[in-house]
Amino acid sequence: MKIVSKNRLLVGTAVLALFSAGLYGCKDFLSTNAIPQGTLDEGSLGNRAGVEGTLVGAYRTLDCTNALGDVQGAWGCAASNWVWGNVAADDAYKGSTNDDQPPINDIEGLHWSAPKGEDYLNLKWRITYEGVVRANSALRLLKKVLAASPTEISTSDAHAIEGEAIFLPAHYHFEAWRMWGNVPYYREDETDFRKANETSAEVAADLIKDFDSAAKLLPTAPRTKGRPGHWSALAYKGRVQVYAGQYAAAVQTLQAGNRRAEAGNGFRREESPVSSGQHAG
């Protein structure tokens, strides 16, 4: 019994000492913001792994799998745009019951200002600009890491990462543009987010500029499956030109990209007698 009592006394003393040390060591954790608590900052992410991880976070929002938790599922912001395309155009019917994804009923009836319909619109807006913020954060972090340690990332990889970090916000801005037309366009160095909307034509010009920039940086073959490459950026540029009504420019962009891609892969285009103007007599 004496041994047990002695052990209990030792354990109690040790616990009290640890508790006191913890209180002393953390005495200023509520009154100082010099060091972030429970979060990651650019200091801890200031290396290649941090840049790559931040970039992966920008890919995370592509299919709205992190739907911010306040709306049922992710139907309103899915990459397929099934709700805004097929349902709104009456090409598809939700079916099921009225209490199953009720916002879709409002979208199908074109009741845009109905509370449930607005839930989906708000979600689409928020997830789109969440992607812009994440991609711009990756681009900003990349530039800081290269400025502090130029050899941290090889030149070829740095160009590829930068190209992806330009491609992704352009994609997210495109999603907002084709939904709303006049939207704000954010760059990685912006500090005031209370900016006016750009006109639809201005957004189209910015998109084309960014996809051109991404195409110059991205490698012909993507770094890994699922990432954009040089041809992805050119194809997306052509897509933007089609949406903007720049049909002649779109044809030129897409055909030029197609010919160069075929040449790079060892293919040769064969024109038919009809398309080449050679007709049998």
PyMOL commands that set and color helices and strands:
alter all, ss='L'
color gray80, all
select helices_A, chain A and resi 2-25+48-59+75-77+83-87+103-108+115-148+155-180+200-217+230-243+247-264+273-276
alter helices_A, ss='H'
color red, helices_A
deselect
rebuild
show_as cartoon
